[in-house]
Amino acid sequence: MKSSNKNSFGHGLASWNSSVTNLSDIDWTAQLRILNDVADLITPELSIEDITATIYLNVNHLIDAFQFAVGIYNEKEGVISYKGMIEDGKRIPDFSVDAIADSRFASWCIRNDSEIFMNDLDSEYSKYLKYKPIPLAGSDPKAALYVPLKLHNKVVGLITVRTVRKNVYQPHHLYILKAVGNFVVRALELAKISSKPFVKAESTRKEWRWCNEEQLSSASKRALQLLTEREKQVLFLLVTGLTNKSLAKKLFVSSTTIKTHTINIYQKMDVANRTSAVLKAMEWGWVF
């Protein structure tokens, strides 16, 4: 089974690489930089509405997200809740979808634990549903992407972009949406670890502590020794949820300096972004 999964991933990666290398007009460095910025901006202190707004402000540089939303799946209640959906820069009133309905793309995505790719919704809806659904909120989309969000191999929601234009999505856009979805899931995981999901009030924020380094395992201690004292300080402040701007102000340095420190931290910890660094610091027992 593992070999099959590995081959499947390799085939998918090869197909994606083959398709994107022909898109010579795309600045991939800029796109990766935007994805990295999105990862840094999404923290567990944000509400799901704020997470949606934060992603929306950046993701439109990567993909046509005329409509953008994150749906949270409540398995016990059997509903998918949308809070903070944005269309054309304007917030849409909150609404819910029946998770077991056979007439909604979101429900299909959750039930089948599979993404949806439609460049011409009017002709492609039949791949997923018997009838074309009437939108519960916002405009009638002509193209749409849906990606399930998974936490510990369990579907916990979905992320979607939709637009009123046809034939605007390419295969690599699905990978971008999956990457953004992973940022959301990691924020959910961090909120779960701290036992305060989507808390914003300063008075209820978890008080993090740095470890006693002598009590760490040998492997954890060796990994920690790669960081300078300043990098340890920056990492700890990252865990507390401070933005780069607030972190720079607290340490009396420039935002550029903080960016340099975080890049060095990510490299030494072998992670790609802030959320991964925080999770790894917890895993190694550096913070609690």
C-alpha positions as CSV (number, residue, x, y, z in Angstrom):
1,M,0.0,0.0,0.0
2,K,2.8,2.4,0.9
3,S,4.5,1.8,-2.4
4,S,1.2,2.4,-4.3
5,N,0.7,5.7,-2.4
6,K,4.3,6.7,-3.1
7,N,3.9,5.9,-6.8
8,S,0.6,7.8,-6.9
9,F,2.2,10.9,-5.3
10,G,5.2,10.6,-7.7
11,H,2.9,10.4,-10.7
12,G,0.9,13.4,-9.5
13,L,4.0,15.4,-8.9
14,A,5.4,14.6,-12.3
15,S,2.1,15.5,-14.0
16,W,2.0,18.8,-12.1
17,N,5.6,19.6,-12.9
18,S,5.0,18.8,-16.6
19,S,2.0,21.1,-16.7
20,V,3.5,24.1,-14.9
21,T,6.8,24.1,-16.8
22,N,4.9,25.1,-19.9
23,L,3.5,28.2,-18.1
24,S,6.5,30.4,-18.8
25,D,4.6,33.6,-18.1
26,I,4.1,32.8,-14.4
27,D,6.6,34.1,-11.8
28,W,6.9,31.0,-9.6
29,T,9.3,32.7,-7.2
30,A,6.7,35.5,-6.5
31,Q,3.9,32.9,-6.1
32,L,5.9,30.9,-3.6
33,R,6.7,34.1,-1.7
34,I,3.1,34.9,-1.4
35,L,2.3,31.4,-0.2
36,N,5.0,31.8,2.5
37,D,3.6,35.1,3.5
38,V,0.1,33.5,3.9
39,A,1.6,30.8,6.1
40,D,3.2,33.4,8.4
41,L,0.0,35.4,8.7
42,I,-2.3,32.5,9.7
43,T,-2.1,31.9,13.5
44,P,-4.4,30.2,15.9
45,E,-5.3,33.5,17.6
46,L,-7.3,34.4,14.5
47,S,-11.0,33.7,14.2
48,I,-12.1,31.6,11.2
49,E,-13.5,34.9,9.7
50,D,-10.1,36.6,10.1
51,I,-8.3,33.6,8.6
52,T,-10.7,33.8,5.6
53,A,-10.1,37.5,5.2
54,T,-6.3,37.1,5.5
55,I,-6.2,34.4,2.9
56,Y,-8.5,36.3,0.5
57,L,-6.3,39.4,0.6
58,N,-3.4,37.3,-0.7
59,V,-4.7,34.4,-2.6
60,N,-6.1,36.6,-5.4
61,H,-2.5,37.2,-6.5
62,L,-2.3,33.5,-7.2
63,I,-5.7,32.4,-8.3
64,D,-9.1,33.8,-9.4
65,A,-10.9,33.8,-6.0
66,F,-13.9,36.0,-6.8
67,Q,-15.5,34.0,-4.1
68,F,-13.5,32.5,-1.2
69,A,-14.6,30.5,1.8
70,V,-13.5,28.1,4.5
71,G,-16.2,25.7,5.7
72,I,-15.9,24.0,9.0
73,Y,-17.5,20.5,9.3
74,N,-19.3,19.6,12.5
75,E,-19.7,15.8,12.3
76,K,-21.9,15.6,15.3
77,E,-24.4,18.2,14.0
78,G,-24.0,17.1,10.4
79,V,-23.5,20.6,9.1
80,I,-20.8,22.6,7.3
81,S,-20.6,26.1,8.6
82,Y,-19.4,29.1,6.6
83,K,-18.3,32.1,8.5
84,G,-16.7,35.1,6.8
85,M,-17.2,34.0,3.1
86,I,-16.0,36.8,0.8
87,E,-17.2,37.7,-2.7
88,D,-15.6,40.4,-4.7
89,G,-14.1,42.0,-1.6
90,K,-17.4,42.0,0.4
91,R,-18.3,39.6,3.2
92,I,-21.3,37.3,2.7
93,P,-23.7,36.6,5.7
94,D,-22.9,33.4,7.5
95,F,-24.7,30.3,6.5
96,S,-24.6,26.5,6.9
97,V,-24.9,23.5,4.5
98,D,-26.3,20.1,5.3
99,A,-23.3,17.8,5.2
100,I,-25.2,14.7,4.1
101,A,-27.2,16.5,1.4
102,D,-26.7,15.0,-2.1
103,S,-27.4,18.4,-3.8
104,R,-24.4,20.4,-2.7
105,F,-20.8,20.5,-3.9
106,A,-19.5,21.1,-0.4
107,S,-21.3,18.1,0.9
108,W,-20.0,15.9,-1.9
109,C,-16.5,17.1,-1.1
110,I,-16.8,16.2,2.6
111,R,-18.6,12.9,2.0
112,N,-16.1,11.7,-0.6
113,D,-13.0,13.2,0.9
114,S,-12.1,14.4,-2.5
115,E,-11.4,17.7,-4.3
116,I,-13.7,19.2,-7.0
117,F,-12.3,20.8,-10.2
118,M,-14.7,22.6,-12.5
119,N,-13.7,25.1,-15.2
120,D,-17.2,25.2,-16.7
121,L,-19.7,24.5,-13.8
122,D,-22.7,24.6,-16.1
123,S,-21.5,21.5,-18.0
124,E,-19.3,19.8,-15.4
125,Y,-21.6,19.8,-12.3
126,S,-23.0,16.4,-13.4
127,K,-19.6,14.7,-12.5
128,Y,-20.6,15.3,-8.9
129,L,-24.3,16.1,-8.6
130,K,-27.5,15.1,-10.4
131,Y,-28.7,18.7,-10.6
132,K,-27.0,22.0,-10.7
133,P,-27.5,23.6,-7.3
134,I,-28.8,27.1,-6.7
135,P,-26.3,29.1,-4.6
136,L,-27.3,29.5,-1.0
137,A,-25.2,32.8,-0.9
138,G,-23.5,35.0,-3.3
139,S,-23.4,35.0,-7.1
140,D,-23.9,32.0,-9.4
141,P,-20.4,30.7,-10.1
142,K,-19.2,29.5,-13.5
143,A,-16.0,27.7,-12.2
144,A,-15.1,26.3,-8.9
145,L,-12.5,24.4,-6.9
146,Y,-13.1,22.6,-3.6
147,V,-10.5,20.9,-1.4
148,P,-11.3,18.9,1.8
149,L,-9.4,19.9,5.0
150,K,-8.0,17.0,7.0
151,L,-6.7,16.8,10.5
152,H,-5.3,13.5,11.7
153,N,-6.7,11.7,8.6
154,K,-10.2,13.0,9.4
155,V,-12.1,15.5,7.3
156,V,-12.7,18.7,9.3
157,G,-13.9,21.1,6.7
158,L,-13.1,22.4,3.2
159,I,-11.7,25.4,1.4
160,T,-13.1,26.7,-1.9
161,V,-12.6,29.3,-4.5
162,R,-15.3,30.1,-7.1
163,T,-15.6,32.7,-9.8
164,V,-18.1,34.1,-12.3
165,R,-15.7,33.4,-15.2
166,K,-15.3,30.2,-17.0
167,N,-12.0,28.4,-17.9
168,V,-9.7,30.3,-15.6
169,Y,-8.3,27.4,-13.4
170,Q,-5.3,25.3,-14.2
171,P,-4.1,22.1,-12.5
172,H,-1.5,23.9,-10.4
173,H,-4.2,26.1,-8.9
174,L,-5.5,23.0,-7.1
175,Y,-2.1,22.5,-5.5
176,I,-2.1,26.1,-4.4
177,L,-5.5,25.7,-2.8
178,K,-4.3,22.5,-1.1
179,A,-1.3,24.3,0.3
180,V,-3.4,27.2,1.7
181,G,-5.8,24.6,3.1
182,N,-2.9,23.0,5.0
183,F,-2.1,26.4,6.6
184,V,-5.7,26.6,7.8
185,V,-5.5,23.0,9.2
186,R,-2.3,23.7,11.1
187,A,-3.9,26.8,12.7
188,L,-6.8,24.5,13.7
189,E,-4.3,22.0,15.2
190,L,-2.4,24.7,17.1
191,A,-5.7,26.1,18.5
192,K,-6.6,22.6,19.6
193,I,-3.3,22.0,21.3
194,S,-3.6,25.2,23.2
195,S,-7.2,24.3,24.1
196,K,-8.4,27.7,23.0
197,P,-9.7,27.5,19.5
198,F,-9.8,30.9,17.7
199,V,-9.3,32.9,20.9
200,K,-8.6,36.6,20.3
201,A,-8.9,38.1,23.8
202,E,-5.5,38.9,25.4
203,S,-6.8,38.0,28.8
204,T,-7.5,34.3,27.8
205,R,-4.3,33.7,25.7
206,K,-2.3,30.7,26.8
207,E,0.9,31.6,28.7
208,W,3.7,29.6,27.0
209,R,6.8,28.6,28.8
210,W,10.3,27.6,27.5
211,C,11.6,24.2,28.4
212,N,14.4,23.2,30.8
213,E,16.9,22.2,28.2
214,E,18.6,19.7,30.5
215,Q,15.4,17.6,30.5
216,L,15.2,17.3,26.7
217,S,16.0,14.1,24.9
218,S,19.4,13.9,23.2
219,A,17.9,14.3,19.8
220,S,15.8,17.3,20.8
221,K,18.8,18.9,22.6
222,R,21.0,18.5,19.5
223,A,18.4,20.1,17.3
224,L,17.9,23.0,19.8
225,Q,21.7,23.7,19.9
226,L,21.6,24.6,16.2
227,L,19.7,27.8,17.2
228,T,21.4,30.9,18.5
229,E,20.1,32.5,21.7
230,R,18.4,35.2,19.6
231,E,16.8,32.7,17.4
232,K,15.5,30.8,20.4
233,Q,14.0,34.1,21.6
234,V,12.4,34.8,18.3
235,L,11.0,31.3,18.1
236,F,9.4,31.6,21.5
237,L,7.7,34.8,20.5
238,L,6.5,33.2,17.3
239,V,4.9,30.5,19.5
240,T,3.0,33.2,21.4
241,G,1.4,34.4,18.2
242,L,3.0,37.8,17.7
243,T,3.1,39.1,14.2
244,N,6.5,39.9,12.6
245,K,5.8,43.6,13.1
246,S,4.9,43.2,16.8
247,L,7.9,40.9,17.3
248,A,10.2,43.5,15.7
249,K,8.8,46.2,18.0
250,K,9.2,44.1,21.1
251,L,12.8,43.2,20.3
252,F,13.7,46.8,19.1
253,V,14.8,45.6,15.6
254,S,13.5,46.0,12.1
255,S,11.0,43.7,10.4
256,T,13.7,42.8,7.9
257,T,15.9,41.6,10.8
258,I,13.0,39.5,12.1
259,K,12.4,38.0,8.6
260,T,16.1,37.0,8.5
261,H,15.9,35.4,11.9
262,T,12.7,33.4,10.9
263,I,14.3,32.2,7.7
264,N,17.3,31.0,9.6
265,I,15.1,29.3,12.2
266,Y,13.0,27.5,9.4
267,Q,16.2,26.3,7.7
268,K,17.7,24.9,10.9
269,M,14.5,23.3,12.0
270,D,13.9,21.9,8.4
271,V,10.4,23.5,8.2
272,A,8.7,25.7,5.6
273,N,6.8,28.2,7.7
274,R,5.9,29.7,11.1
275,T,3.1,27.2,11.8
276,S,5.4,24.2,11.1
277,A,8.1,25.7,13.3
278,V,5.7,26.1,16.2
279,L,4.4,22.6,15.8
280,K,7.9,21.1,15.7
281,A,8.9,23.2,18.8
282,M,6.0,21.6,20.6
283,E,6.8,18.2,19.3
284,W,10.5,18.5,20.5
285,G,9.3,19.7,23.9
286,W,11.0,23.1,23.6
287,V,7.8,25.0,24.6
288,F,4.8,24.0,26.6
